[in-house]
């Protein structure tokens, strides 16, 4: 799990969602959140709670090779 705040969370959310081929609505459902939250995160108007960031990290890890560079770029100490 991330030890420090994730830099540029908007970019991470957008790239993760796009690599999964999901709309903001479907990505929000996968996270257990709302479309409005994902939209605000991507537009830099809000930041997700730590629980949401942890869920995003879990999803990125599940992506395997497709998410490997996202882990390296956005999560400190990610393998």
TAKAQUI-V911854 format. One record per pair of residues at least 24 apart in sequence whose ideal C-beta (glycine too) atoms are under 8 Angstrom apart, sorted by sequence separation. I is the first residue (numbers start at 1). J is the second residue. D is the distance in whole Angstrom. If there is no record, write none. Layout:
# TAKAQUI-V911854
i=I j=J d=D
i=I j=J d=D
This chain:
# TAKAQUI-V911854
i=31 j=55 d=5
i=13 j=38 d=7
i=17 j=42 d=8
i=31 j=56 d=7
i=13 j=41 d=5
i=14 j=42 d=5
i=31 j=59 d=8
i=13 j=42 d=5
i=30 j=59 d=7
i=10 j=41 d=6
i=9 j=41 d=6
i=10 j=42 d=5
i=10 j=43 d=7
i=10 j=44 d=5
i=13 j=48 d=7
i=9 j=47 d=6
i=9 j=48 d=6
i=20 j=59 d=8
i=16 j=56 d=6
i=13 j=56 d=7
i=16 j=59 d=6
i=20 j=63 d=7
i=9 j=53 d=7
i=12 j=56 d=7
i=16 j=60 d=6
i=19 j=63 d=7
i=6 j=53 d=6
i=16 j=63 d=8
i=19 j=66 d=5
i=19 j=67 d=7
i=2 j=53 d=6
i=16 j=67 d=7
i=19 j=70 d=8
i=2 j=54 d=7
i=1 j=54 d=6
i=16 j=70 d=6
i=2 j=57 d=6
i=15 j=70 d=6
i=1 j=57 d=6
i=12 j=70 d=7
i=12 j=74 d=5
i=8 j=74 d=8
i=7 j=74 d=7
i=6 j=74 d=5
i=6 j=75 d=7
i=2 j=74 d=8
i=4 j=76 d=5
i=2 j=75 d=5
i=3 j=76 d=5
i=2 j=76 d=6
i=3 j=77 d=6
